[in-house]
Amino acid sequence: MLRVGAVVIGAGHSGLAVSRHLAERGVDHVLLERSEVASSWRSQRWDSLRLLTPNWLSRLPGYAYRGDDPDGYMSAPQVAAFIEDYAKESAAPVRANTTVTAVRRVDDGYVVETDQEAWRAATVVVAAGGASVPTVPELRAGLPPGIEQRAPGGSTPDLPGYRNPDDLPQGGVLVVGPSASGIQIAQEVHASGRPVTLAVGEHVRMPRTYRDRDVLWWMDATGLFEDRYDEIPDLLRARVLPSMQLIGSPERATLDLNTLSAAGIRLVGRLAGVHDGVAQLSGSLRNVCTLADLKVKRLLKGFDEWAATAGAEQTAGLPPGEPVAPTVVPAAPLELDLGSGEIRTVIWATGLQPDFGFLGELPVFDHKGRVRHDGGVVPGSPGLYVIGLPFLRRRKSTLIDGAGADADDLVTHLVGHLG
Ligand SMILES: Cc1cc2nc3c(=O)[nH]c(=O)nc-3n(C[C@H](O)[C@H](O)[C@H](O)COP(=O)(O)OP(=O)(O)OC[C@H]3O[C@@H](n4cnc5c(N)ncnc54)[C@H](O)[C@@H]3O)c2cc1C
């Protein structure tokens, strides 16, 4: 059995950020990666995906975007190359093609079983991805046979990942979920000539730019991304909030429900059930849109208030704020007959979750199957950490830009534990 101070599971950007901090503090460690560095960006994303964060916001410990388009948005292959360069520059000790199959507690540490050799370590950091497999509602079971199904960003044995519209049969498409992935995919599938219906539940509306700056510049400058897990009022809710309704495009275009509706995409309420092949759609469409409109107005007002008091070096040349048009809510049906042949494909843009089955022997899961943790420190399992989950320690925890600070905090704790 091989021995090391820390085993890091996963060589995405989170694992690499942890590795960088471990190296700086002299902790001998290894990164075990079932595939290759940044594999999620090669295998799990759809073809047209671009980051919704601008390039300058891809900052990792000791490393940042160095290209000539800081305000642009990287494609998935570009992100993979960016992370691979980071791994090389950090000389990260990655063991590729090594799948962790189980983590067991022994004495004062852990045994990490893999499909290669086993490792013994006093500490383990799980950086295996917070968004690996689709979260799909149980009502999926009621879909009539013959309807194709896809999920963006992940797949399971009976639910293939979404790649591009050419992969879908001709005919109507129901996209379930109006967040970043749902709106992008609704737009590109509609552009392929297929009629698209978008089922809209709670969402977080965002303009791409505000007062001539990327809206994420505002999130960064005002400190909103730094909000801490142990200071915000409702952490549980913050951890399950939908992703920002935002896309990265060379035109820096805003894509929202008004744009989609104007292009001819049919908006309907949240998919609430499927009975006898008929989809039941919630009557809450107007309410969820009104709520998203109110929230985005409040967000932009907060930006204006910050700009009024911030230093001139940050706010020089900012034009005045522009209003956000309210969402135009169409009259929407409350039912959709899925057996009529009108809908040939359902795309589940309903979110992603981790796959931490290899921790199954440890008492770390809550009743919903989520790893219990306090800012990434797993209670009851000394020396076990997790990173890359929503609002782990900060609002930006799941972003590339959020990994550095979280990794720093966790490695500080880990070094204390080893010490
Ligand atoms: C569709 C989508 C769009 C996103 N867009 C943005 C964006 O615009 N900007 C942004 O900053 N962030 C974005 N994110 C969030 C975030 O950057 C990604 O989720 C990122 O991939 C998370 O990095 P990670 O290192 O935590 O996990 P991952 O990239 O998932 O890396 C985890 C690694 O662990 C490995 N692994 C898993 N299980 C095992 C095992 N048992 N044994 C060994 N290895 C294992 C995997 O192979 C993988 O390489 C997006 C995420 C998604 C899903």
The ligand as an ORCA input file, in Angstrom:
! r2SCAN-3c Opt
* xyz 0 1
  C     -22.695     22.991    -17.666
  C     -21.780     23.696    -16.730
  C     -21.347     24.986    -17.003
  C     -20.503     25.645    -16.125
  N     -20.096     26.913    -16.424
  C     -19.229     27.532    -15.618
  C     -18.752     28.838    -15.912
  O     -19.178     29.470    -16.865
  N     -17.824     29.391    -15.098
  C     -17.353     28.754    -13.997
  O     -16.486     29.308    -13.309
  N     -17.822     27.545    -13.658
  C     -18.751     26.933    -14.430
  N     -19.231     25.696    -14.086
  C     -18.931     25.172    -12.748
  C     -17.603     24.498    -12.554
  O     -16.534     25.232    -13.082
  C     -17.571     23.109    -13.113
  O     -18.626     22.342    -12.549
  C     -16.254     22.404    -12.833
  O     -16.153     21.320    -13.712
  C     -16.104     21.927    -11.421
  O     -14.757     21.612    -11.226
  P     -14.338     20.538    -10.197
  O     -12.870     20.429    -10.278
  O     -14.954     20.839     -8.875
  O     -15.056     19.214    -10.728
  P     -14.870     18.457    -12.116
  O     -14.441     19.346    -13.193
  O     -16.121     17.674    -12.300
  O     -13.666     17.482    -11.793
  C     -13.821     16.352    -10.980
  C     -12.847     15.285    -11.437
  O     -12.967     14.187    -10.570
  C     -12.848     13.002    -11.314
  N     -13.489     11.921    -10.569
  C     -14.802     11.797    -10.266
  N     -15.025     10.653     -9.593
  C     -13.812     10.041     -9.446
  C     -13.392      8.827     -8.855
  N     -14.242      7.999     -8.261
  N     -12.084      8.529     -8.898
  C     -11.173      9.360     -9.506
  N     -11.538     10.512    -10.092
  C     -12.837     10.858    -10.067
  C     -13.546     13.323    -12.623
  O     -13.100     12.482    -13.669
  C     -13.161     14.776    -12.840
  O     -12.014     14.924    -13.649
  C     -20.074     25.005    -14.943
  C     -20.511     23.704    -14.682
  C     -21.356     23.070    -15.546
  C     -21.815     21.674    -15.220
*
